[in-house]
Amino acid sequence: MANEGIGSIEGRCAIQYVEDKDASMNFSFKCHRDPPQNNMTNVYSVNAISFHPIHGTFSTAGSDGTFHFWDGIAKHRLKGYPTVGGTISATAFNHNGNIFAYAVSYDWSKGYASNTAQYPNKIMLHPVNPDECKPRPSVKKR
């Protein structure tokens, strides 16, 4: 089953399957949002989606400076990480999925005036523990 991930500036991620026969498995969900306060929710763009090469799980990263690992089959978050101090503009897993790379750099979400020389511009490597991206066993419902 080949699929692709689509991120939006509205803080949503969509997983779309390529084959028509798998179209019923397509789904989207909200992510990269702050908890509501005073009837206001800050929503951040989803800048990057990367699939784990072994497990088929995936990551999202966004303008909020966080990244998360997701299980698309069970439709739940496996692990989330706090902000890295700047927006995340790109991500990738290495060939065997034990290293997750992410770029912390300006993503233009706040226009040209917010791009300053002090803004971080770096590539970070996160060692992936096996349980971080491994799908959890499904629990049968009664």
C-alpha positions in Angstrom: 0.0 0.0 0.0 1.7 3.2 -1.2 0.6 6.4 0.5 1.7 10.0 0.8 1.4 12.6 3.5 0.1 16.1 2.9 0.5 19.0 5.4 -1.4 22.3 5.4 -1.0 25.8 6.8 -4.1 25.1 8.8 -2.4 22.6 11.1 -3.8 19.5 9.4 -2.1 16.4 8.1 -3.7 14.1 5.5 -2.6 10.6 4.6 -3.7 9.7 1.1 -3.3 6.2 -0.5 -2.2 6.1 -4.1 -4.3 3.1 -5.3 -8.0 3.6 -5.8 -8.8 0.4 -4.0 -7.2 1.8 -0.8 -9.0 5.2 -1.0 -11.3 4.2 1.9 -8.3 4.3 4.2 -7.6 8.0 3.5 -7.8 10.2 6.5 -6.8 13.6 7.9 -6.4 15.0 11.4 -5.6 18.1 13.3 -2.1 18.6 14.7 0.5 21.3 15.6 -2.0 23.4 17.6 -1.8 24.9 21.1 -4.5 24.0 23.6 -7.4 26.5 23.4 -7.2 29.5 25.8 -10.1 32.0 26.0 -11.8 30.5 22.9 -8.6 31.0 20.9 -6.4 28.3 19.4 -3.0 29.0 17.8 -2.7 26.8 14.7 0.7 26.2 13.0 1.5 24.9 9.6 2.7 21.4 9.0 5.9 21.8 7.1 7.2 18.3 6.8 5.9 14.7 6.8 8.4 11.8 6.6 7.6 8.0 6.6 9.7 5.6 8.7 11.4 3.2 6.2 10.8 0.0 8.3 7.6 0.5 10.3 5.6 2.7 7.9 4.8 5.1 10.7 5.4 8.7 10.0 6.5 12.0 11.5 5.1 15.5 11.3 6.9 18.8 12.0 5.8 22.3 11.9 6.0 26.0 12.5 5.4 25.5 16.2 8.9 24.0 16.4 7.8 20.5 17.4 7.9 17.1 15.8 5.7 14.0 16.5 5.7 10.4 15.5 2.4 8.9 14.4 0.9 5.4 13.8 -1.3 5.9 10.7 -3.0 2.5 11.0 -4.1 2.9 14.6 -4.5 6.7 14.0 -2.8 7.9 17.2 0.4 9.7 18.2 3.2 7.5 19.3 5.5 10.3 20.7 5.6 14.1 20.8 8.6 16.3 21.5 8.7 19.9 22.9 9.7 22.9 20.8 13.2 23.0 19.5 13.5 26.8 19.6 12.6 27.6 16.0 10.3 26.4 13.2 11.1 23.0 11.6 11.2 23.3 7.9 12.2 19.8 6.7 12.6 16.2 8.1 13.9 12.8 7.0 14.6 9.4 8.4 17.9 7.6 7.4 17.7 4.4 5.4 17.2 2.1 8.4 15.1 4.5 10.5 17.4 4.8 13.5 18.2 8.5 12.9 15.7 11.3 12.4 17.0 14.5 10.9 15.2 17.8 11.1 16.1 21.3 9.9 15.5 24.2 12.2 15.2 27.3 10.0 12.8 30.1 9.2 9.8 28.9 7.2 8.4 32.3 6.1 5.2 31.7 8.0 5.4 35.2 9.6 6.6 37.0 6.5 10.0 38.5 5.5 10.2 40.9 8.5 10.5 38.0 11.0 13.5 36.5 9.2 16.4 37.9 11.3 20.1 37.0 11.5 19.5 35.7 15.1 17.0 33.1 13.9 18.4 29.5 14.2 19.5 27.8 11.1 20.7 24.3 11.8 20.3 20.6 11.1 19.7 18.3 14.1 19.9 14.6 14.4 17.6 12.7 16.8 18.6 9.1 17.6 15.4 7.0 17.2 14.7 4.5 20.0 13.0 1.4 18.5 9.8 2.0 20.5 9.4 5.6 19.3 8.3 4.7 15.8 7.1 1.1 16.1 3.4 0.7 15.7 1.6 -0.5 18.8 -0.2 -3.8 18.7 -3.9 -3.3 18.0 -6.3 -4.0 20.8 -9.4 -5.8 19.7 -12.7 -4.1 20.7 -15.5 -6.2 22.2 
